[in-house]
Amino acid sequence: MSEFVRNIRLWFAPERVREEGGTPDYRFSLANERTFLAWLRTALALIGGGFAVDQFLPDLRWAARVGLALALLAAGVLCSLRAVNHWVRCERAIRRGEDLPASRFPAMLSLVVAVVAVAMVVVVLVGWEG
């Protein structure tokens, strides 16, 4: 079974994570949980931003409005899925005494948010009449 599929199964059975390795200092597990919650807050903010773009910019051209909204909504969905996957991967690494897993996701998310922000700056400077 691939590592990714195993991690997905652990999303719904976190007690099975405890079967691996030893019991870590609880502070590490709590820090991992706080990081997970921070990612979820980020996901909620992105989803809220996507809905805000769609609802509060009715004069923006349909394609631009929907494109920006979908980019933010997709980033929010990916961020929430990444949060739980990263939590499981980190918890397993902590319990095993391994290095924490590296991820390119923060860089990818930053690029998506930056592109949407630049697009919004262009919209503000150029205007949004359709």
Secondary structure, 3 states (H helix, E strand, C coil): CCHHHHHHHHHCCHHHHHHCCCCCCHHHHHHHHHHHHHHHHHHHHHHHHHHHHHHHCCCCCHHHHHHHHHHHHHHHHHHHHHHHHHHHHHHHHHHHCCCCCCCCHHHHHHHHHHHHHHHHHHHHHHCCCC
